[in-house]
Amino acid sequence: MIDPTHKLPISRQTKLLGLARSTAYYQPKPVAESDLALMAAMDRLHLDYPFMGSRALRDILRRTGFPGVGRRHIATLMKKMGIEVSVIATLEPCRDRMIGAS
């Protein structure tokens, strides 16, 4: 797409393509091995417990060998992996708990 060896400058090439010049120089960072292990553990847990959010996953992961993991890091990885909590909430309150229910 963008050829740094071409006689046309990179700035002109990106302008013709309608891209920001910074995209020509962007080098993606590889995912850390520790994050890969963490994401694999999160994936296994999510398959068993799809209702768990970042806080519950953090608590279980801390007990199972990831002592320094934080909730925000778990939430970031959940977004990156496309994991969403699947909870079916009931909108009607329980009649036994309602005050004045007869």
Secondary structure, 3 states (H helix, E strand, C coil): CCCCCCCCCHHHHHHHHCCCHHHHCCCCCCCCHHHHHHHHHHHHHHHHCCCCCHHHHHHHHHHCCCCCCCHHHHHHHHHHHCCCCCCCCCCCCCHHHCCCCC
